[in-house]
């Protein structure tokens, strides 16, 4: 995986968590990835990734089963969709938010 790496964590029988790390993000200084034109946004076909991972872990298998893939939040404890909805509906507010916005108006 050019510009990245992945780690797998077993969660139970037939259940694996995969964390994918971008090692060539745009916040780094000029590096080998930028010099080799790897700076554009990359997408990963997780179905193909899961199939290849399964076949690598089960070399005698004649095929791979169907997989259910769920994108999770960065912490891995919420579905991505649920996390985004939660953030939209539960904005954190401090006690002095109104005071700060009044000060900025003047």
GIKA-V422077 format. One line per field, one symbol per residue. phi: phi as a letter, one per 20 degrees, with the letter a starting at -180 (. if undefined). A space follows every 10 residues. Layout:
# GIKA-V422077
phi=???
This chain:
# GIKA-V422077
phi=.fnbbccdcf drfmccdddd deecffeffg cffffdmdef fdcdffffff fffffffcfe feadffdddc fdfgfndcfg gfffffffec ffcefdgfff fffffe
